[in-house]
Amino acid sequence: MDATDTIVAQATPPGRGGIGIVRLSGPKTPEIAVVLLGRLPPPRMATFGRFLDTRQEPIDAGLALFFPAPHSYTGEHVLELQGHGGPVVQEALVARAVELGARRALPGEFTQRAFLNDKLDLTQAEAIADLIDAGSRVAARAAMRSLQGEFSVMVKGVTETLIDLRMYVEAALDFAEEEIDFLADRALGQRLQEVRDHFDEVEQSARQGRLLREGMTVVIAGRPNAGKSSLLNRLAGYDAAIVTPLPGTTRDVLRERIDIDGMPLHVLDTAGLRTALDLAEEEGIRRAEAEMLRADRVLFVIDAIEDPAGNAYREERQRLPGDVAVTLVFNKCDLAIGVPVADTGSGPPRITLSAATGQGIDTLRAHLKSCMGYHALDGGTVSARARHLEALARARAHVEEAVRQLAERRAGELVAEELRAAQQALGEITGEFTTEDLLGRIFSGFCVGK
């Protein structure tokens, strides 16, 4: 990838539609526009034109918008051709631009150029992809807040506090011969505590933002005919899975994406756990075990009528991954009147419900939110990713080490170095300190044309 190239891509989804947009960005954009349109459109003004091929015959007709550098999305010369949304027409326009010296853009390359040209920072760039991929209105609002720079402001606020602290410590080192021990000053300890408190605020918002983006993966497991598919249907709100009285109806993994008060929930229904009767069921059980390894939580469904003591869980426990949390779901409580359910005082958490009537489903939803630490959102939640939380955790660890070095050794040089490392970790979030490898991983997940 060469940032001096002129790139082109379709900016609207592939397929048939009323309008299709082809976007160009780069130094050759004005000369390509002249050949394609017969003239360069006036800046930032929608102009009707015909988009011409090599024989000067129109490929399509529509609106052309030219944004001269640096006042454009990418910071480069940008041309948008808004024509008809047929795949043949759109591909012909892209191919014509390539003939004239452009190359096809890589995923996310337009936004990457905007980042490299200081039009937005890395958190804002990632928020664009999060806004496009948002699975709920709450997630979309959080992504929009990040896109408008709220997350960046939070991170920069912590960074500024760290910089002030570094200046104080390094000034103390410069005056080490003075009679006053600046490192023993109570104000320094108070400043360190302010930094820790600031971290708490940012991490809380970022954790909620990550949940909004990535959600929770739940695998429904258990013996055949315990009501696993019925529970999936109840959570999804429609008949996503086939339900019959016959054991072994579900053979493959069924996936549904729902949300609980804005938190995405990826629910997987799996084959019943038992000794397989044929090769197809054996493969279904193998896939169920593989999905449980990747889950955030397993809902182990038990028939409260046939197995009120929960023996199925104890017998199948060896199939369940040891490092994945389990919730026991005693199903069919509407039919199990008077039947004692296993003691809830020990072992995994237990929920009693009826997938058929919906009784207890709200309790299960609240339990899942509680397990992930998700709560009712306020206006301060921003869109965040795993890498943001990892960077925040590293920065906090450096601050905690600085506190330790100060308390145990009064080692000003080591305190200053830890604070510098914390500042650099925070800089990775906004892109102040970054690598080509990191940029490649981030932007490769974007849409082509964005």
CORMOUR-V137084 format. One record per run of one state. SS is the DSSP state (A for helix, B for strand, O for the rest). FROM is the first residue (numbers start at 0). TO is the last residue. Records with the same first field share a line. If there is no record, write none. Layout:
# CORMOUR-V137084
SS: FROM-TO, FROM-TO
This chain:
# CORMOUR-V137084
O: 0-5, 10-15, 25-27, 37-41, 43-45, 52-56, 67-76, 85-85, 99-101, 104-107, 116-120, 133-135, 147-148, 174-180, 184-184, 214-214, 222-226, 236-252, 260-261, 269-277, 294-295, 303-309, 319-323, 331-347, 352-359, 372-384, 409-410, 430-434, 443-449
B: 6-9, 16-24, 42-42, 46-51, 57-66, 77-84, 102-103, 215-221, 253-259, 262-268, 296-302, 324-330, 348-351
A: 28-36, 86-98, 108-115, 121-132, 136-146, 149-173, 181-183, 185-213, 227-235, 278-293, 310-318, 360-371, 385-408, 411-429, 435-442
